[in-house]
Amino acid sequence: MLQRISVRQAQRNQVQTKINWRFNTADARIKLKRLYPSFNSGVTVYQYRKGKA
């Protein structure tokens, strides 16, 4: 199994396969806003974690 994985990895690296991201950083910030709060809003990490934001 490990040998097959190594062969496949070597083939993939040889053709320099690119990643096709589904969304950019700006979209990710919007979609994941509740996981990654903006600290420019004046809300502290403590307030955010305690649900007081």
C-alpha positions in Angstrom: 0.0 0.0 0.0 2.7 2.5 0.9 4.6 1.7 -2.3 1.5 2.4 -4.4 1.0 5.7 -2.5 4.6 6.7 -3.1 4.4 5.9 -6.8 1.2 7.9 -7.1 2.7 10.8 -5.2 5.8 10.8 -7.4 3.6 10.9 -10.6 1.5 13.7 -9.2 4.6 15.7 -8.3 6.1 15.1 -11.7 3.1 16.7 -13.5 3.0 19.5 -10.9 -0.7 19.2 -10.3 -2.3 22.5 -9.1 -5.0 23.0 -6.5 -8.3 24.4 -7.7 -9.5 26.4 -4.7 -13.3 26.8 -4.6 -13.2 30.2 -3.0 -10.7 32.9 -2.2 -9.5 34.4 1.1 -12.1 37.2 1.1 -14.9 34.6 0.5 -13.5 32.4 3.2 -13.5 35.2 5.7 -17.2 35.8 5.0 -18.2 32.1 5.1 -16.1 31.3 8.2 -16.7 34.6 10.1 -18.0 32.9 13.2 -14.8 30.8 13.4 -12.4 33.6 12.7 -13.7 36.8 14.2 -12.4 40.2 13.2 -10.5 41.8 16.1 -10.8 45.3 14.5 -14.4 45.4 15.9 -13.1 46.0 19.5 -14.3 42.5 20.7 -11.7 40.7 22.7 -11.0 37.0 22.4 -12.3 36.4 25.9 -15.6 38.1 25.0 -15.9 36.1 21.8 -15.3 32.8 23.4 -17.7 33.5 26.2 -20.4 34.4 23.7 -20.6 38.0 24.9 -19.7 39.5 21.5 
